[in-house]
Amino acid sequence: MGSRSVLLIEDDLVIARLLSLHLQELGCMVECHSDGRSGLDAALAHGPWNLIVLDLGLPGMDGLEICRQLRNHPAYSPILMLTARAGVSNRVLGLELGADDYLTKPFSVVEFAARVKAILRRVEHLTLAQPQQQRLLKAADLFLDLDQRLARRAEVALDLTAREFDLLAHFVQHPARVFSRAELLNQVWGMTHEAFEHTVSSHINRLRAKLELDPAKPRYIVTVWGVGYRLSASPQLRNA
């Protein structure tokens, strides 16, 4: 898969050594941190990374807070979250905060390697799928720069998280096409876990709050009842 930069934030040194070894066998260059604050500093200072492997239970700062701060930062690094917490709510929250995938401890190194390869392939595919002339996207008065990950409506800059940007870009790249929540979860998140489809709805609502002039009456991302969502091909634009 070629050389990839991976940041591993894991406080269990035995697990960290094992995962680092397998990442190196996949051709990855690995930097390890065992506490949350130094891990976050490395993620921001040396990124973007091809992958961040992030444990939830960390000293100093937990993985959820690290994920939240990273997804409020413009530079995007995919995140594979590791958790020993049995509750579904923590995994749901991690996905809603922007994690790309998760593994529940204990897990096999075979499954870990498969998840890592799947994330790296998906991100590489998304990067290469757009020819250079399509790296700037426009739909109605929406403008997106895929390289700089900037979005604006008319002349108003949109302060989007990484996942919100990916979601909007997906709609703009497929104007007027209707997507079900399951399709968006698969194509934007790279996941097929039906139990987390409501994560899509949560992100749609947050994106509308930043994008729409009146989120209660959306004009850009509209609901197709019983099916899913689509980007309106000709939203009724207004200035106020």
N, C-alpha and C positions, 0 to 999 in steps of 0.2 A: 504493500500500500504506500510505499515511499515513506519519507521522514515526516512525522507529524509531531507537533509540540503538545504535550499533555501536562496539565497541572493536576496533581493528585493531592487532595486535602483530606487526610485521614489520620486520626490520632492513635489508632491501634497499629503499632509498629510492625507486628507480625503480618497483619493484613496488608499494610502499606508495602512491605517488601515483596510479598507475593504478587500483588497487583502490578507493582512497578516492574517486576520480572516479566510478567506476561505482556505488559504494554511494550516493553523493549523488544520482546520476541515478535511483536506486530510491527516493528520498525519505528516505534515512537521514541522521541526524546522526552524523558520524564523529569519533572521537578516536583519534589515532595515537600509538603508542609504538614505539621502535626497539630497546629492550633488555628482557630478561625481567623484571628486578626492578621497574622502573618500571611495566611492563605489568601485573604481578601486583598492585602497589599500587593502580593505577587500577581494576583489575577488582574488587578488594575494597572500595575506598573509595567508588566511584561507582556500584556495581552495585545491584541486578541489571540487566544489559544485555539488550536484545532479541537481541543476537548478539555473540559474541566470535570474531573471525577471528584464529587463532593459528598462527604459524609454529613449526615444530619447532626449527630451528637458530637460536637466539638467543644473543647475548652476555649474560653475567651469570647467566642461569637459562634452561635449555632449556624448550621447549614442553611436554614430557611432565611435567616437575616442576610447571609452572604448572597444567596440567590436573589433576594429582593434588591439588594444594592447593585448587583451586577446587571440586573435587568432594567435598572434605572440609568444605566450607563450606556452611551451610544455604541461603544464597541461590543460586538456580539461574539460570544464564545458559547458553543453548545455545552450543555451541562447534563451529565449522568449522575443522578442523585442516589446515594447509598443510605439505607435506613434499616435500623434494627427495631424500629417502632412498629408494633403490630397493627396499630389503628389505621384504617383506611383514610381517615381525615388528614393525617400528616402527608400521605402520598398525594392526596387530592390538592392540598394546599401547595405542596411543592410544584405540582404541574401548573397550577393556576399562577404561581409566582414566576413561571417561565422555564422550569426544568424541562429538558427534552425527553428524558426517560428516567426510570428509576429501577433499582434492584433492591429487594428486601433480603437482608441477612438472615440466615446463612444462604449463600448462593454458590453455584459451581463456577469455577474459573472458565469452563467452556461457555456457559451462558454469558458471563462477563465479557469474554472476548467477542462473542457474537453480537452483543449489544453495542460494544465499542465500534466494531467494524460497520454495523448498520448505521450508526450516527455519522461516522466519518464519510461513508459512501453517500448518505443523503445530503449532507452539507456540501460535499464536493459536487454532487449532481446539480444542486441548486445554484452553485456558483458558476458552473460551466454551461448550464442550460441556456442562459441568456446571451446571445451574441452582443458584441459591443454596442451596436446601434440601438439595442433594446434595453440598455442599462438605465436610460432615462425614460420614465413612464408617465403618461398623461391620460387622464379620463375626466371629461368635463373640465372643472377648474381644479382638479387634483393633480399634483406633480410629485413624483417620487424619483429620487436618485438612489439606485440600488447600491452603488459603490460607497457613497458617503452615508447611506442610510438616513437620508433626509426626506421629510415629507412636508408638504404644505397644501393648504386649501386657499386658492387664489394667492394672495400675498401674505397669508397668515401661516406661520410655522406651526406644525403640529408636534407637540412634545409626547412622542410615543415610546413605549417600552419596546424592546427587541421583538417580543412576540406580537405585540400590536402592529408593529411595522410589517412583520412577515405576513400577518393576516390581511392587512390592507393591500400589500403588494400582490398577494395571491388573487384577491378580488379584481384588482386593476389589470392583472395579466390575463384574466378570463372574464371580460366585461359581459354582463347580462346573463352569465351562466349561473344556474341555481346549484348550490352545494348543500347537501345534507350535513348535519353535525358530524356524522360518522366520517364523511368524506373529508371535511375540514380537519378533523382530528388526525386522520391518516396522512393527508397531503401537507399540512402545515406543521403538525406536531410530530409526524412520523410514527404515530401510535395507532393501535387498533383496540384499545381497551374500552369497550362499550360503557363500562361503569363511569367513565370520566367524560362522557359527551357533554355533560353540563358545564365542564370547563370551557368549552367552546362558547356557550351562551354567555358565561361570565365575561369572557374576553370581548365578545361582540358588544355587550353592554358598555364596557369600559371604553372600547374604541369609539362607539357612538357618542359617548359623553364628551370626547375630545374632538370628534370630527363634525358632528351634526350641529347645526345652528339651534335646533330644537330636538334634543334626543328623544323626547316623547313622540315626536312625529318625524321619524327618520326619512331623509330624502336620498341619501347615498346608499347605505347598506340597508336594504329593505327585507322584510320577512315575507317569505312565500309560505303561507300557512299550510301545515301538514307536510311540507317538503324540507324547507331550510331557509337559506339566505342567498341573496345575490346583490351585486353592485348595480344600481340603477344606471341604465345606458344614457339616460337624459334626465338627471335629477332637476327638480324645479328649483333653480337657483335664485337666491335673493340676497340682499346685502344687510338685512337686519332681521 
